[in-house]
Amino acid sequence: MSARSSFFKIAAKAGMLFGALFVVTVLLAAIPAHQEQALQVDVPQEPSAPTAQPQDADHSAMPGMNMSDERANEKAAVNDMTPGHHDGHSQHMYMTSPRARTPEDLQRAGEIATELRAGIEKYKDYHVALNDGFRIFMPNVPQPEYHFTSYRNGFMEAFTFDPARPTSLLYKKTATGYELVGAMFTMPKRAGEDQLNRRVPLSVAMWHLHTNLCMPPHAELRAADWTRFGLHGSIATKDACDASGGRFSRVIFGWMVHVYPYEDSLDKIFAMHHHMD
C-alpha cells in the first residue's frame, strides 16, 4: 500500500471520528441538563429574610438538572413546586413577564390544551405511564402534585415541540393510586422568552426557572443550616455563597410550564398550580 493511499485512509477515519464527536457534542448541548450558556433573562439575585424550615432535596431526577449529589435538599425542591411558593420574581424563582393577549394566542393556547388532553388520555391509568417509561419524582415524599417524568420526552423537547408529548405528567395521590390532573412542558434553560412564547404564549402562561441555589459544602450536608442554604435559604447571591463556602448555581433545571387541560377556563388550564376547589 502506497504512503499516499495510507494517508488518505487515515485522514478519512480521522474525519469520521471528529464528525461523530461533533454530532455528540451538539446533541449533548441541546439537552436541558447540559445547557451552560448565559441566560437571556435578568435573574434577580437579591437575598431576603429566611422563611424556610430546615429541608433536604435531590434534584437529580428532574429534567434539566445537572447535580447528582444533592440528596440532602430534596424536600426543598418539592416545596418549591407547592402552591403558595410562587409570588412572581423572587430570590429563588424567575417567571416570564406576561404579554398582552391576542386572538391568535388564545386560539393557539386552546389548541395546545386540546392536543395535550388527547395525547395524555391513556395516562389516566398511571400504570400505562410507568410502562411507557415515566418515572415518579420522589414517590415517598408527600406532595400535593407528583411529577411522572419521561427523560426521552425531555430530550425531544430540546429540539421540537409536540403538545401531545409533555416532559412530565402531573398526578394527585388518591387512596387507590394516582389521578392525572395535568402535564409539564420544558425547554433548555438558555432559551429566551421569545422562544418560550412561540411554544406556549406568555400572555396565557408563565414559564418559570428555579434560580440562585447555594448548596452547603459536601462535608456539611447532613448538618447544614437550611434556613441559609437550599431553594428556600436566605443565601441567594454568588458572593454570599462563596463567603459561606457553599456551591452556587445561578439556574437549576430548565424552563418549565404547567398545563391542566381538564380545567374549564384558560386561566385555570395554564395556572402555575392545579386549581383546588
C-alpha positions in Angstrom: 0.0 0.0 0.0 1.4 3.4 -1.0 2.1 6.1 1.5 -0.4 8.4 -0.3 -3.2 5.8 0.0 -2.4 5.2 3.7 -2.5 8.9 4.3 -6.0 9.3 2.7 -7.4 6.3 4.7 -6.1 7.7 8.0 -7.4 11.2 7.1 -10.8 9.7 6.3 -11.0 7.8 9.5 -10.0 10.9 11.5 -12.6 12.9 9.7 -15.3 10.4 10.6 -14.1 10.4 14.2 -14.2 14.2 14.5 -17.6 14.2 12.8 -19.0 11.8 15.3 -17.7 13.8 18.2 -19.2 16.9 16.8 -22.6 15.3 16.5 -22.5 14.0 20.1 -21.4 17.5 21.3 -24.3 19.1 19.5 -26.8 16.6 20.9 -25.5 17.0 24.5 -25.6 20.8 24.2 -29.3 20.5 23.3 -30.2 18.5 26.3 -31.6 20.7 29.2 -29.1 19.1 31.6 -26.2 20.2 29.6 -27.1 23.8 28.9 -24.5 26.1 30.4 -24.8 29.1 28.1 -25.7 32.5 29.5 -29.4 33.1 30.1 -31.2 35.7 28.0 -33.1 36.9 31.1 -32.1 39.1 34.0 -32.5 36.8 37.0 -33.0 38.8 40.3 -30.4 37.8 42.9 -31.1 39.9 45.9 -31.4 38.0 49.2 -34.3 38.4 51.6 -35.0 37.3 55.1 -35.1 33.5 55.7 -38.5 32.0 55.9 -37.9 28.3 55.3 -37.6 25.4 57.8 -34.6 23.0 57.5 -35.1 20.9 54.4 -33.3 18.5 52.1 -33.6 17.7 48.3 -32.5 15.5 45.4 -32.7 17.4 42.1 -31.0 14.7 40.1 -34.3 13.2 38.9 -35.8 16.3 37.3 -35.3 17.4 33.7 -32.6 19.9 33.1 -30.8 19.1 36.4 -27.0 18.7 36.4 -26.4 17.9 40.1 -26.5 14.3 41.2 -25.2 14.5 44.8 -27.8 16.9 46.4 -30.0 14.3 48.1 -29.9 16.5 51.3 -32.1 19.1 49.6 -34.9 17.0 48.1 -37.8 18.4 50.3 -36.9 22.0 49.2 -37.4 21.0 45.6 -40.8 19.6 46.4 -41.8 22.6 48.5 -40.8 24.9 45.7 -43.3 23.2 43.4 -46.0 23.6 46.0 -48.9 26.1 45.8 -48.1 29.3 47.7 -44.4 29.4 46.9 -44.7 31.5 43.7 -45.1 35.2 44.0 -43.7 36.3 40.7 -40.0 37.1 40.6 -38.3 36.1 43.9 -34.8 35.2 45.0 -35.1 31.5 44.0 -37.7 31.8 41.3 -37.8 33.6 37.9 -41.0 33.9 35.9 -41.6 35.2 32.4 -43.2 38.5 32.1 -46.9 38.5 30.9 -47.7 39.8 27.5 -50.8 41.3 26.0 -53.3 38.6 24.9 -54.1 38.4 21.2 -56.8 36.3 19.5 -54.0 34.3 17.9 -52.6 33.5 21.4 -55.9 32.4 22.7 -56.5 30.2 19.7 -53.1 28.6 20.0 -53.5 28.1 23.7 -56.8 26.3 23.2 -55.2 24.1 20.5 -52.3 23.2 22.9 -54.8 22.2 25.6 -56.9 20.1 23.2 -53.9 18.3 21.8 -52.4 17.7 25.2 -55.7 16.3 26.5 -55.9 13.9 23.7 -52.2 12.9 23.9 -52.3 12.1 27.6 -55.7 10.5 27.8 -54.2 7.0 28.0 -52.2 8.1 31.0 -55.3 8.4 33.2 -54.2 4.9 34.1 -50.9 5.7 35.7 -49.7 2.2 35.1 -49.6 3.0 31.4 -47.4 6.0 32.1 -45.0 3.8 34.1 -44.9 1.2 31.3 -44.1 4.0 28.8 -41.0 5.0 30.8 -42.3 7.8 33.0 -40.6 7.8 36.4 -42.1 9.2 39.6 -40.2 12.0 41.2 -39.8 11.2 44.9 -42.8 8.9 45.3 -42.2 8.5 49.0 -42.2 12.2 49.9 -45.8 13.6 50.5 -46.6 16.1 47.7 -49.8 17.8 46.5 -48.8 17.0 43.0 -46.5 14.2 41.7 -44.3 14.6 38.6 -44.0 11.5 36.4 -41.1 12.4 34.1 -40.1 10.9 30.7 -36.4 11.8 30.1 -36.9 10.7 26.4 -39.6 13.3 26.1 -37.5 15.9 27.9 -34.7 15.3 25.4 -37.0 15.7 22.4 -38.4 18.9 23.9 -35.0 20.5 23.5 -35.4 20.1 19.7 -39.1 20.2 18.8 -42.5 20.9 20.5 -45.4 18.5 20.4 -48.3 19.4 22.7 -49.2 15.7 22.9 -45.7 14.8 24.2 -45.1 16.5 27.6 -41.9 16.0 29.6 -43.8 15.3 32.8 -47.3 14.1 33.8 -48.8 15.7 36.9 -50.9 13.5 39.3 -52.7 13.8 42.6 -52.3 10.9 45.1 -55.5 9.0 45.7 -56.5 6.1 48.0 -56.0 3.7 45.2 -53.1 5.2 43.2 -52.8 8.4 41.2 -55.2 10.7 39.4 -54.0 12.6 36.3 -54.5 16.3 36.5 -52.1 17.9 34.1 -48.7 17.9 32.5 -45.5 19.9 32.3 -43.5 21.1 29.2 -39.8 22.0 29.4 -37.2 23.9 27.4 -33.4 24.3 27.9 -32.5 27.0 30.4 -30.7 29.0 27.7 -34.0 29.6 25.8 -35.1 33.2 25.6 -38.7 34.4 26.3 -39.4 34.8 22.6 -38.7 31.1 22.1 -40.9 30.2 25.1 -43.6 32.4 23.7 -43.5 30.5 20.4 -44.2 27.3 22.2 -46.8 28.3 24.9 -47.9 32.0 24.7 -46.7 34.1 27.5 -50.0 36.0 27.5 -51.7 32.9 28.9 -49.0 31.0 30.8 -45.9 31.8 32.9 -42.8 29.7 32.3 -40.5 29.6 35.4 -36.9 28.8 36.3 -35.5 27.7 39.7 -32.7 30.1 40.5 -29.8 31.2 42.8 -29.3 27.9 44.6 -26.5 27.8 47.2 -25.7 24.3 48.4 -23.5 23.8 51.5 -20.1 22.2 51.3 -20.2 18.4 50.7 -18.8 17.7 54.1 -21.6 19.8 55.8 -24.7 18.4 54.0 -26.0 16.5 57.0 -25.6 19.3 59.5 -26.3 22.2 57.1 -28.4 25.2 58.2 -31.2 25.0 55.7 -32.5 28.5 56.6 -29.4 29.7 54.7 -28.9 27.0 52.1 -31.2 25.4 49.5 -34.1 26.6 47.4 -35.7 28.5 50.4 -32.5 29.6 52.1 -31.5 33.2 52.6 -28.4 33.0 50.5 -29.2 34.0 47.0 -26.0 35.5 45.5 -22.7 34.0 44.5 -20.7 36.3 46.7 -22.7 35.3 49.8 -22.5 31.6 48.8 -18.7 31.8 48.2 -18.3 33.5 51.6 -20.2 30.6 53.3 -18.1 28.0 51.5 -21.1 26.8 49.5 -21.6 25.8 45.9 -23.6 28.2 43.8 -25.8 27.5 40.8 -27.4 30.6 39.2 -30.1 28.4 37.5 -31.1 24.8 38.0 -33.3 22.6 36.0 -34.6 24.1 32.7 -37.6 26.2 31.9 -40.9 24.7 33.0 -44.6 25.4 32.4 -47.6 23.5 33.9 -50.8 22.9 31.9 -54.0 21.5 33.4 -56.1 20.6 30.3 -59.1 19.2 32.2 -60.0 22.6 33.7 -62.8 24.7 32.4 -61.0 28.0 31.6 -57.7 29.1 30.1 -56.7 30.8 33.3 -57.1 27.5 35.2 -55.6 25.4 32.4 -52.4 27.5 32.3 -52.2 28.2 36.1 -48.9 27.7 38.0 -50.6 25.0 40.1 -53.7 22.9 39.9 -56.9 24.7 40.8 -58.1 23.4 44.2 -61.9 23.5 44.8 
